Amino acid sequence: MKHTCKTSGVCAKLITFELEDGIVSNINFIGGCSGNTQGVAKLADGMKAEELVAKLSGIRCGFKGTSCPDQLAKAVASKL
């Protein structure tokens, strides 16, 4: 199933992804640092949702309390 989630506190405005049988795929960040968000999306593609949440939760961007990877983890966790 395809999901679209608004972000908070980061440059990316939206994250879309598919979650099927506990596997995350087709991740796309709308906005943000293109190279970084593309890299995160490629690395996380095909990952088990629980593993993605565990690995990416709590990552910070500079002085921000969150990051695009952290926002992806929160978005995926909200759909479990």
N, C-alpha and C positions, 0 to 999 in steps of 0.2 A: 504494500500500500504506500502511495506517495504522500509525504508530509511536507508542509511549508510552515516554518517557524520564524517569528520575528526575533531579532536579537536585541540585546540591551547592553550598552556600555562599550561597544566595539564599532569599528569602521564598517564592517559588513552589516547590511540592513536585514537580510533574510538568509535563511538556510533551507534548501530543499534536499530531501533524501527519501529513499525507499527503505522500508523495513518489512522484510518477509521472512518468516520462520526464524526470527531472532538474528538475522543477518542484515547489515546495513550496506546499501549500495547506492549508486547514482547520486553521490553527494555533490551539491553545488552551492557555493556561497555567492550571494548577490552583493557586490561591493567588497570592500576590504582590500588588503594587499594581495594582488592577483597571484603572484608567485607563491606566497605562503599558503594562501587558501587552496590553490590548486594542488600543492604538495600534500597538505593535510588530507584533502579529498581523495587523492590517489592512494595514499598510504592506508587510509581507513576503509577504502572500498573492499567489501567482502568480509569485513571483520565482524565477529560476533558482537552484538550490541552491548552486552555486559562488559566485554573486554575493552571496547571503545570507551565506554563510560569510565571504567577504572583507570585507563591510561591517560585520558585527556582531561579529566576533571581537575580543577584547581590550577591549571596553567594560567599564568598571568602575563599580560602584555605591558611591559614597562611599569608605570605606577598605577595602572588600572587594576581593579580587583578581579578582572576576568580577561578572556582572550577569545579569539575566534574558535580555537580548538575547545576551550571550556564551554563556549556557547553551543557548539555541536554536541558535546557530551550532555549538556542540560536538555537540549532538544530531544535527543535520542532517549534519555532517561524518562522524559515526560510521556513517551509513547510506549513504554514497557508496561 
